[in-house]
Amino acid sequence: MAVIRPFKAVRPKKEVAHLVASVPYDVVNREEAAELVKENEINFLRVTRSEIELPPETNPYDKVVYEKAKENFLKLKNDAMLQDEEANFYIYHLTMGEQKQVGIAATFSVDDYDNDIIKKHEKTRKVKEDDRTNHIITTGAQTGAVFLTYKGIDNVNEAVDKTMSETEPVYNFTSEDGIVHKVWLLPKEYESIIINEIDKSDYLYIADGHHRAASASRARAVKKENNPNHNGEEEYNYFLAVLFPAEQLKILPYNRVVFDLNGMTETEFIDKVKTNFVIEQTDNPSPQERRSIAMYLSGKWSLLRPNENVKATQDVGGNLDVSILQNYLLHPILGVDDPRTATNIDFIGGIRGTQELEKLVDSGKAKVAFSMYPVSVDDLINISDAGETMPPKSTWFEPKLRDGLVVHTI
């Protein structure tokens, strides 16, 4: 059964939490990260993207980058953070417009991850695993949380609700993107409820953060090998995550832009698309139902619907719209053989809207764009339960957790 544990977080002092908390390391590039911290000496991106303080030619995977992260983390701990003296569960509430979700920040078993009690739905890339593994080992900390979900439990929800109604949050601020972040310490009398009820869960699911989880597992293997007195209770046997009830989550689409038409004219391209799709003109850039994909080409939106040549598959993931697009258009027509490594495609999170797709095509940076209907949380769970993986860049979760609000040291 699933293991959940309280932990002694390293976290910001209350008065500077809004300055320390940062966007996740992997949603900004180097230039964007540098701009975000320009007038903020204690922003946590200085730990998670420490290359921004090094010469521009520095390889982001060089050992010096991880040493700089360690140096910055130690400085930040001394200047702006505190270490809790006792282990806690932390309640993390996010509000983005009408969307509200509340999770439990805790540590979870690496063994559960390795043994598929904590289920995955994405493949990971070695270079990204290497990066975060080196970051964890060098800093001695898991600096960002994995985003987990599960089928909600009434007793857990009640304990969380009581915490929020009966106690004051330790953090309450609105980030520059308008998202409200609140964090509470769970009262000790509710801890056993959380532990015992989550223990009854057959499975937990990674919603976002597969590379962080995989890196925690790899870091544990290194720490274990180097510890002759390993007993399984060390902090490196657990990883930082926030666990949210599935029914509270919202997945946005993950859209695609392709930079060329694989040597075809637009007319030739459209003729090939018609092999597997019915094409209709539309004024709506966002598909309203499954098995429909909006395409932007030459300043116009069209709706693509799979025709009889697109066959249902036995696997769950093969029937997703992102799979249909990949298998019947992107790969055979536009030559995007592996979305993880192909250089003629890019992925645009749904939070940026379809206007970003139009902008990229209209500017000439991209040739064609595809707006997707979002994958559901049920899809994610069903695919995970089936032991399958989704195509890369299938889900975009909002609102996103901030790095640096709770850190797990190992």
Secondary structure in CASP SS format (residue, H / E / C, confidence):
PFRMAT SS
TARGET T0000
AUTHOR 0000-0000-0000
METHOD secondary structure of the structure
MODEL  1
M C 1.00
A C 1.00
V C 1.00
I E 1.00
R E 1.00
P C 1.00
F E 1.00
K C 1.00
A C 1.00
V E 1.00
R E 1.00
P E 1.00
K C 1.00
K H 1.00
E H 1.00
V H 1.00
A H 1.00
H H 1.00
L H 1.00
V H 1.00
A C 1.00
S E 1.00
V C 1.00
P C 1.00
Y H 1.00
D H 1.00
V H 1.00
V C 1.00
N C 1.00
R H 1.00
E H 1.00
E H 1.00
A H 1.00
A H 1.00
E H 1.00
L H 1.00
V C 1.00
K C 1.00
E C 1.00
N C 1.00
E C 1.00
I C 1.00
N C 1.00
F C 1.00
L H 1.00
R H 1.00
V H 1.00
T H 1.00
R C 1.00
S H 1.00
E H 1.00
I H 1.00
E H 1.00
L C 1.00
P C 1.00
P C 1.00
E C 1.00
T C 1.00
N C 1.00
P C 1.00
Y C 1.00
D C 1.00
K H 1.00
V H 1.00
V H 1.00
Y H 1.00
E H 1.00
K H 1.00
A H 1.00
K H 1.00
E H 1.00
N H 1.00
F H 1.00
L H 1.00
K H 1.00
L H 1.00
K H 1.00
N H 1.00
D H 1.00
A H 1.00
M E 1.00
L E 1.00
Q E 1.00
D C 1.00
E C 1.00
E C 1.00
A C 1.00
N E 1.00
F C 1.00
Y E 1.00
I E 1.00
Y E 1.00
H E 1.00
L E 1.00
T E 1.00
M E 1.00
G C 1.00
E C 1.00
Q E 1.00
K E 1.00
Q E 1.00
V E 1.00
G E 1.00
I E 1.00
A E 1.00
A E 1.00
T E 1.00
F E 1.00
S E 1.00
V H 1.00
D H 1.00
D H 1.00
Y H 1.00
D H 1.00
N C 1.00
D C 1.00
I C 1.00
I E 1.00
K E 1.00
K C 1.00
H C 1.00
E C 1.00
K C 1.00
T C 1.00
R C 1.00
K H 1.00
V H 1.00
K H 1.00
E H 1.00
D H 1.00
D H 1.00
R H 1.00
T H 1.00
N H 1.00
H H 1.00
I H 1.00
I H 1.00
T H 1.00
T H 1.00
G C 1.00
A E 1.00
Q E 1.00
T C 1.00
G C 1.00
A C 1.00
V E 1.00
F E 1.00
L E 1.00
T E 1.00
Y E 1.00
K C 1.00
G C 1.00
I C 1.00
D H 1.00
N H 1.00
V H 1.00
N H 1.00
E H 1.00
A H 1.00
V H 1.00
D H 1.00
K H 1.00
T H 1.00
M H 1.00
S H 1.00
E H 1.00
T C 1.00
E C 1.00
P C 1.00
V C 1.00
Y E 1.00
N E 1.00
F E 1.00
T E 1.00
S C 1.00
E C 1.00
D C 1.00
G C 1.00
I C 1.00
V E 1.00
H E 1.00
K E 1.00
V E 1.00
W E 1.00
L E 1.00
L C 1.00
P C 1.00
K H 1.00
E H 1.00
Y H 1.00
E H 1.00
S H 1.00
I H 1.00
I H 1.00
I H 1.00
N H 1.00
E H 1.00
I H 1.00
D H 1.00
K C 1.00
S C 1.00
D C 1.00
Y C 1.00
L E 1.00
Y E 1.00
I E 1.00
A E 1.00
D E 1.00
G C 1.00
H H 1.00
H H 1.00
R H 1.00
A H 1.00
A H 1.00
S H 1.00
A H 1.00
S H 1.00
R H 1.00
A H 1.00
R H 1.00
A H 1.00
V H 1.00
K H 1.00
K H 1.00
E H 1.00
N C 1.00
N C 1.00
P C 1.00
N C 1.00
H C 1.00
N C 1.00
G C 1.00
E C 1.00
E C 1.00
E H 1.00
Y H 1.00
N H 1.00
Y E 1.00
F E 1.00
L E 1.00
A E 1.00
V E 1.00
L E 1.00
F E 1.00
P E 1.00
A H 1.00
E H 1.00
Q H 1.00
L C 1.00
K C 1.00
I E 1.00
L E 1.00
P C 1.00
Y E 1.00
N E 1.00
R E 1.00
V E 1.00
V E 1.00
F C 1.00
D C 1.00
L C 1.00
N C 1.00
G C 1.00
M C 1.00
T C 1.00
E H 1.00
T H 1.00
E H 1.00
F H 1.00
I H 1.00
D H 1.00
K H 1.00
V H 1.00
K C 1.00
T C 1.00
N C 1.00
F E 1.00
V E 1.00
I E 1.00
E E 1.00
Q E 1.00
T C 1.00
D C 1.00
N C 1.00
P C 1.00
S C 1.00
P C 1.00
Q C 1.00
E C 1.00
R C 1.00
R C 1.00
S C 1.00
I E 1.00
A E 1.00
M E 1.00
Y E 1.00
L E 1.00
S C 1.00
G C 1.00
K E 1.00
W E 1.00
S E 1.00
L E 1.00
L E 1.00
R E 1.00
P E 1.00
N C 1.00
E C 1.00
N C 1.00
V C 1.00
K C 1.00
A C 1.00
T C 1.00
Q C 1.00
D C 1.00
V C 1.00
G H 1.00
G H 1.00
N H 1.00
L C 1.00
D H 1.00
V H 1.00
S H 1.00
I H 1.00
L H 1.00
Q H 1.00
N H 1.00
Y H 1.00
L H 1.00
L H 1.00
H C 1.00
P C 1.00
I C 1.00
L C 1.00
G C 1.00
V C 1.00
D C 1.00
D C 1.00
P C 1.00
R C 1.00
T C 1.00
A C 1.00
T C 1.00
N C 1.00
I E 1.00
D E 1.00
F E 1.00
I E 1.00
G E 1.00
G H 1.00
I H 1.00
R H 1.00
G H 1.00
T H 1.00
Q H 1.00
E H 1.00
L H 1.00
E H 1.00
K H 1.00
L H 1.00
V H 1.00
D H 1.00
S C 1.00
G C 1.00
K C 1.00
A C 1.00
K C 1.00
V E 1.00
A E 1.00
F E 1.00
S E 1.00
M C 1.00
Y C 1.00
P C 1.00
V C 1.00
S C 1.00
V H 1.00
D H 1.00
D H 1.00
L H 1.00
I H 1.00
N H 1.00
I H 1.00
S H 1.00
D H 1.00
A C 1.00
G C 1.00
E C 1.00
T C 1.00
M C 1.00
P C 1.00
P C 1.00
K C 1.00
S C 1.00
T C 1.00
W E 1.00
F E 1.00
E C 1.00
P C 1.00
K C 1.00
L C 1.00
R C 1.00
D E 1.00
G C 1.00
L C 1.00
V C 1.00
V E 1.00
H E 1.00
T E 1.00
I C 1.00
END
